[in-house]
Amino acid sequence: MHTNSHVNPVIVASENGRAGALAAMELLRRGGSAMDAAEMAARVTEDDPDEHSVGFSGIPNLLGQVELDASLMNGRTLETGAVAGVQDYANVISLARKVMEELPHVLLVGRGAERLAAEIGQRPADQRTVESLERWRARFAEKGVDLTGMELRHLVARLTIPMHLQDKVPHGTVNYLVRDSHGDLASAVSTSGLGWKYPGRVGDSPIIGAGNYCDNRYGAAACTGSGELAIRVSTARSLILYMKMGMNLAAAGQECLAEIEQLSPQPGQYMNIVAMTPDGEHMAFSTEDDKRYLYYTGEMTEPALGERATTG
C-alpha cells in the first residue's frame, strides 16, 4: 500500500517508547519516512541511561558484559537488517540499517557486526554504566557466585529467571511500529536482551519473523518479553500471516497468544505483542494481565497508553 495521498502518521510502541515516539512524530509531521522515524525512535531509547533493557546501561549477561541486538524492517520492500551480540558499540538499530543497505546480508553477529560498526566510522563506546555494573556485582560477585569457571551452563537456568522474579530485573526491549504520511510501514526492535543471560544468547528481537515483521500489505508486529517463546512459534510473522489469511487484528493476536500458551511457559516467562494494520488500527496483546502499550497518531498532542488484550 504505497500511495502519494497523505494519510495520518501513526506510531505504536512498547510502554517504554514515549521519548522515542515524541521525537519520531516530529519527523513524520515534516513528511519523514517510516524507516527514518523508526530508526530515530529506537536510537532515542538506546541512548537513555535510565532504560535498562535497551542499549546504553542495559543489564549485563552473566559475565558482566552488555550484548545488544536489534532489527529494522521496511514494510514496502520487505528489506531488513539485523545485528546480535554486539558489544562496545552504541545505536545498534543504525548498525542494523547499515546491514540492510550496504551488505547482501540480513543478520550479522558478534565480531562481524562490530567490525562493520568500525568500518562505517562508529567509535567504540562501552555500553556498561556504573549502575549496571553495580547491579551485576550485587547479584553475583557480592553473593560469592563463581562465574570464572566453565560451569555457566549450570548457573544460567538456576539464576537467570529466578532473579527476574525476585529482583524485578528489566525483561524488556523496545518496539516501534510506524506508518508515515505516504502509508508506508516500518518496524524497529532494539534490546540488551535477557538480564544475566548466558554469553552469546540471542532472543527474538533480531530474528525477523519471531520478534519483528512488517509488510505494507497486511501490517506490522513486534514482540517483547521472553524471546525464546516467540522464536519457537514465529510470533511476529504469524500474526501478520493470520491477517493475510483473513483474520481481523484482534483474532490474529489471540491466536498468537494461544500459541504461546501451548508452549507451557516457565515461571517468569511471558510474551507481549504490539501490532498495527495498514489502515492504522492498532492493538497489543500479552500473556500477563495489566500490561500496557503506547500509541501516538498525528492528530494527538502526545502519546497515550492503552491496555493490552490477554487470552480469552
Backbone torsions as a table, in degrees:
resi	resn	phi	psi	omega
1	MET	NA	81.3	-179.3
2	HIS	-122.0	107.9	-177.3
3	THR	-126.7	170.5	177.4
4	ASN	-92.8	-7.6	-179.4
5	SER	-73.4	148.5	-178.0
6	HIS	-81.5	129.0	175.7
7	VAL	-123.3	163.2	-176.7
8	ASN	-72.8	123.9	177.5
9	PRO	-67.6	148.6	-179.2
10	VAL	-139.5	139.0	171.7
11	ILE	-125.9	129.1	174.0
12	VAL	-120.6	135.3	-173.5
13	ALA	-148.1	165.6	167.9
14	SER	-66.8	164.7	-170.8
15	GLU	-61.0	-25.9	-179.0
16	ASN	-85.2	16.0	-174.7
17	GLY	-98.6	13.5	-172.3
18	ARG	-60.9	-53.0	-175.8
19	ALA	-62.1	-41.7	178.3
20	GLY	-65.5	-38.2	179.7
21	ALA	-65.8	-39.4	178.7
22	LEU	-60.8	-45.4	179.8
23	ALA	-66.4	-42.4	-177.0
24	ALA	-68.3	-35.7	-179.2
25	MET	-65.9	-35.0	175.8
26	GLU	-59.8	-41.3	177.5
27	LEU	-64.9	-44.0	-179.4
28	LEU	-63.4	-38.7	179.5
29	ARG	-66.6	-21.5	175.7
30	ARG	-90.1	7.4	178.9
31	GLY	92.4	11.1	-179.3
32	GLY	-66.0	160.8	-176.4
33	SER	-82.5	156.9	177.5
34	ALA	-60.3	-39.8	-179.9
35	MET	-62.8	-46.8	179.5
36	ASP	-63.6	-39.3	-178.8
37	ALA	-68.0	-42.0	179.7
38	ALA	-63.8	-43.2	178.5
39	GLU	-63.9	-45.5	-179.8
40	MET	-59.7	-45.7	-178.7
41	ALA	-59.3	-45.9	-179.2
42	ALA	-64.4	-38.7	179.1
43	ARG	-60.8	-40.9	179.1
44	VAL	-58.5	-44.9	-179.6
45	THR	-69.2	-39.9	179.1
46	GLU	-58.8	-34.4	-175.8
47	ASP	-84.4	-5.4	-174.8
48	ASP	-82.7	112.6	-178.3
49	PRO	-69.9	-13.9	178.6
50	ASP	-87.7	-5.9	177.6
51	GLU	-100.3	105.9	-169.6
52	HIS	-95.2	11.2	177.5
53	SER	-117.3	7.6	-178.2
54	VAL	-145.0	133.2	167.1
55	GLY	58.3	-140.8	-177.5
56	PHE	-56.0	130.4	-179.7
57	SER	75.5	18.0	175.1
58	GLY	-64.6	153.6	179.1
59	ILE	-66.3	132.2	-176.1
60	PRO	-71.4	172.0	170.9
61	ASN	-82.6	-171.6	-176.5
62	LEU	-59.8	-27.4	-177.8
63	LEU	-94.5	6.7	179.2
64	GLY	84.6	14.3	179.8
65	GLN	-101.2	139.6	174.3
66	VAL	-93.0	120.9	179.4
67	GLU	-117.1	125.5	-172.8
68	LEU	-109.6	144.7	177.0
69	ASP	-130.0	149.3	176.6
70	ALA	-162.1	157.4	172.3
71	SER	-149.4	154.8	-178.8
72	LEU	-140.7	136.0	-178.1
73	MET	-134.8	137.8	179.6
74	ASN	-97.3	113.8	-175.5
75	GLY	-69.5	-22.4	-179.0
76	ARG	-79.1	-38.4	-175.2
77	THR	-107.7	-13.5	-171.8
78	LEU	63.5	17.4	171.8
79	GLU	-72.3	149.1	-179.5
80	THR	-152.9	155.8	173.7
81	GLY	-141.2	148.6	-177.5
82	ALA	-152.7	152.9	174.1
83	VAL	-137.0	156.0	-179.5
84	ALA	-149.1	149.8	175.7
85	GLY	65.2	32.8	-176.9
86	VAL	-85.8	127.5	175.9
87	GLN	-114.8	144.7	169.2
88	ASP	67.1	23.7	169.7
89	TYR	-137.4	144.5	-178.4
90	ALA	-94.2	171.9	171.4
91	ASN	49.7	60.1	-178.5
92	VAL	-69.3	-18.2	175.7
93	ILE	-64.6	-37.4	177.7
94	SER	-71.1	-33.7	175.2
95	LEU	-65.4	-39.8	176.4
96	ALA	-60.1	-39.5	179.0
97	ARG	-65.4	-35.6	177.3
98	LYS	-66.5	-36.3	174.6
99	VAL	-57.9	-44.7	-178.8
100	MET	-64.6	-43.5	-170.2
101	GLU	-88.9	-25.5	-171.3
102	GLU	-117.8	-6.2	-179.6
103	LEU	-126.2	156.1	175.0
104	PRO	-85.5	30.7	-176.0
105	HIS	-122.6	172.4	175.1
106	VAL	-112.3	-39.9	-170.7
107	LEU	-133.1	126.2	171.0
108	LEU	-117.4	144.5	-179.1
109	VAL	-126.9	156.2	168.4
110	GLY	49.5	-126.8	-173.6
111	ARG	-61.7	-33.0	178.7
112	GLY	-66.4	-42.5	177.3
113	ALA	-65.1	-39.2	178.6
114	GLU	-66.9	-35.5	176.5
115	ARG	-63.3	-44.0	178.3
116	LEU	-61.5	-41.4	178.4
117	ALA	-57.2	-42.9	178.7
118	ALA	-66.8	-39.8	-179.1
119	GLU	-62.6	-34.4	-177.8
120	ILE	-90.1	6.2	172.0
121	GLY	96.2	7.0	176.0
122	GLN	-71.6	138.7	176.7
123	ARG	-89.7	139.8	176.0
124	PRO	-56.1	142.4	-178.8
125	ALA	-148.2	115.6	179.3
126	ASP	-61.3	123.7	-178.2
127	GLN	-89.9	-0.8	175.6
128	ARG	-83.5	149.0	173.4
129	THR	-122.3	167.6	176.6
130	VAL	-55.7	-41.8	-178.1
131	GLU	-65.2	-45.4	-177.8
132	SER	-66.3	-37.5	178.2
133	LEU	-69.2	-37.5	178.0
134	GLU	-64.1	-38.4	177.6
135	ARG	-63.6	-39.4	179.0
136	TRP	-65.3	-46.8	-179.3
137	ARG	-62.1	-39.8	-178.5
138	ALA	-64.6	-33.1	-177.2
139	ARG	-82.8	-28.6	-171.3
140	PHE	-122.7	-67.8	-173.4
141	ALA	-58.4	-44.8	-176.6
142	GLU	-74.8	-14.6	177.5
143	LYS	-97.2	4.3	176.4
144	GLY	76.1	19.5	178.6
145	VAL	-77.7	125.4	-178.2
146	ASP	-83.9	113.3	179.8
147	LEU	-110.6	10.2	-175.7
148	THR	-92.9	-16.6	-177.6
149	GLY	-82.4	-166.0	-176.6
150	MET	-100.3	12.6	-172.2
151	GLU	-106.5	31.2	177.5
152	LEU	-59.0	-29.8	-178.3
153	ARG	-62.3	-27.8	178.2
154	HIS	-82.6	-22.4	-178.4
155	LEU	-85.2	-34.2	-166.9
156	VAL	-64.5	-44.2	-179.4
157	ALA	-68.1	-34.0	-177.2
158	ARG	-76.3	-31.5	-171.7
159	LEU	-103.9	-35.6	-168.1
160	THR	-67.7	-62.6	-176.9
161	ILE	-66.2	-45.5	178.6
162	PRO	-58.1	-35.8	179.3
163	MET	-68.1	-32.6	176.0
164	HIS	-64.7	-39.7	-179.6
165	LEU	-69.0	-41.0	-174.4
166	GLN	-80.0	-40.6	-168.9
167	ASP	-105.0	2.2	-179.8
168	LYS	55.4	41.1	178.8
169	VAL	-65.1	139.3	177.4
170	PRO	-54.5	134.7	-174.9
171	HIS	-129.9	42.5	-159.1
172	GLY	-94.0	-119.6	-165.3
173	THR	115.7	154.9	172.0
174	VAL	-122.5	137.7	176.6
175	ASN	-117.0	142.7	168.5
176	TYR	-135.9	123.0	170.2
177	LEU	-109.9	129.6	-171.7
178	VAL	-131.0	135.3	167.5
179	ARG	-118.5	127.8	-179.5
180	ASP	-94.6	-178.0	-174.4
181	SER	-71.4	-9.4	175.0
182	HIS	-93.9	-5.1	-177.6
183	GLY	89.8	3.9	177.4
184	ASP	-78.5	147.0	178.9
185	LEU	-110.7	150.7	171.8
186	ALA	-148.4	155.6	178.8
187	SER	-138.6	140.8	179.7
188	ALA	-134.0	138.9	177.4
189	VAL	-135.9	133.0	178.2
190	SER	-141.2	145.1	-175.5
191	THR	-160.0	155.8	166.1
192	SER	-97.8	5.0	173.9
193	GLY	78.1	-174.8	-179.1
194	LEU	-64.1	124.7	175.7
195	GLY	-59.9	141.4	179.3
196	TRP	63.9	26.6	-178.7
197	LYS	-70.6	161.6	170.9
198	TYR	-64.4	135.3	-179.1
199	PRO	-54.2	132.0	-179.6
200	GLY	91.6	-4.6	177.5
201	ARG	-62.8	135.2	175.6
202	VAL	-123.2	130.2	177.9
203	GLY	-93.5	-152.5	-174.4
204	ASP	-85.4	-17.3	-170.9
205	SER	-56.4	-43.1	179.2
206	PRO	-91.8	4.9	-177.7
207	ILE	-97.1	104.7	-179.4
208	ILE	-64.0	129.3	-176.0
209	GLY	101.5	-27.5	178.3
210	ALA	-95.3	-63.9	-178.0
211	GLY	-101.5	-5.0	-173.9
212	ASN	-157.0	131.6	171.5
213	TYR	-159.1	142.8	-173.7
214	CYS	-151.4	128.1	-178.5
215	ASP	-147.3	117.2	-178.6
216	ASN	-49.7	-33.9	-173.3
217	ARG	-72.0	-29.8	-171.1
218	TYR	-127.0	-26.7	178.3
219	GLY	138.1	-170.8	-178.3
220	ALA	-137.0	149.9	179.1
221	ALA	-150.3	147.8	177.3
222	ALA	-151.6	158.8	-171.0
223	CYS	-125.5	153.4	166.2
224	THR	-134.8	163.2	179.6
225	GLY	115.0	-138.5	-176.2
226	SER	-87.2	98.0	-171.8
227	GLY	-60.1	-29.0	179.5
228	GLU	-57.4	-35.2	180.0
229	LEU	-66.3	-47.5	-178.7
230	ALA	-65.4	-34.0	177.7
231	ILE	-63.9	-40.9	-174.1
232	ARG	-65.7	-28.6	-178.4
233	VAL	-124.5	15.2	175.2
234	SER	49.4	58.0	-167.4
235	THR	-61.3	-49.4	-173.8
236	ALA	-63.4	-47.5	179.2
237	ARG	-66.7	-36.3	-179.1
238	SER	-61.5	-44.1	-179.3
239	LEU	-59.9	-43.6	178.7
240	ILE	-65.7	-40.0	179.6
241	LEU	-64.1	-39.4	178.7
242	TYR	-62.3	-37.3	176.8
243	MET	-70.2	-37.1	175.9
244	LYS	-59.6	-35.5	-178.1
245	MET	-83.5	-0.3	172.1
246	GLY	117.0	-6.9	177.7
247	MET	-71.2	150.2	170.4
248	ASN	-79.6	173.2	-174.0
249	LEU	-61.0	-44.9	-178.4
250	ALA	-61.3	-44.0	-179.1
251	ALA	-67.3	-39.4	179.7
252	ALA	-63.1	-42.2	178.7
253	GLY	-65.2	-40.8	178.3
254	GLN	-64.0	-37.1	178.0
255	GLU	-63.4	-39.5	178.4
256	CYS	-67.3	-40.2	176.2
257	LEU	-61.8	-40.5	179.3
258	ALA	-62.3	-38.4	178.5
259	GLU	-64.7	-39.5	177.8
260	ILE	-64.1	-45.4	-178.9
261	GLU	-61.2	-33.1	179.8
262	GLN	-66.4	-15.7	177.7
263	LEU	-81.1	-4.9	-177.4
264	SER	52.5	66.7	-178.7
265	PRO	-54.0	144.0	176.7
266	GLN	-74.2	159.5	175.5
267	PRO	-53.2	131.2	-178.3
268	GLY	94.7	-16.0	177.5
269	GLN	-89.3	137.4	178.1
270	TYR	-154.2	170.4	179.5
271	MET	-140.5	131.1	171.8
272	ASN	-115.0	143.1	179.0
273	ILE	-133.4	136.1	166.7
274	VAL	-113.1	146.5	-176.6
275	ALA	-150.3	152.3	179.4
276	MET	-147.4	143.0	176.6
277	THR	-92.1	167.2	178.6
278	PRO	-59.7	-26.2	-180.0
279	ASP	-88.8	7.3	174.8
280	GLY	93.1	-2.3	173.8
281	GLU	-63.2	138.9	-177.9
282	HIS	-138.2	148.9	174.2
283	MET	-149.6	165.6	173.0
284	ALA	-139.6	156.8	-171.1
285	PHE	-138.2	152.9	178.0
286	SER	-153.0	148.8	172.6
287	THR	-81.8	-3.9	178.0
288	GLU	-116.8	153.3	178.8
289	ASP	-78.0	158.9	170.7
290	ASP	62.6	35.2	175.1
291	LYS	-102.4	146.2	-177.4
292	ARG	-124.6	166.0	174.7
293	TYR	-140.0	168.9	-175.1
294	LEU	-112.0	141.2	173.4
295	TYR	-139.9	153.9	-172.7
296	TYR	-157.7	118.2	177.7
297	THR	-110.6	163.8	-178.6
298	GLY	-62.4	-18.1	179.8
299	GLU	-89.5	-8.5	-177.2
300	MET	-92.9	148.4	179.0
301	THR	-81.6	-24.1	177.0
302	GLU	-157.6	162.8	-179.6
303	PRO	-63.6	155.3	176.1
304	ALA	-128.4	161.9	177.8
305	LEU	-108.5	140.0	176.5
306	GLY	-123.4	161.7	179.6
307	GLU	-81.2	141.7	173.4
308	ARG	-84.0	136.9	175.8
309	ALA	-73.9	146.5	177.6
310	THR	-115.6	178.3	-176.1
311	THR	-61.0	133.8	176.4
312	GLY	135.0	NA	NA
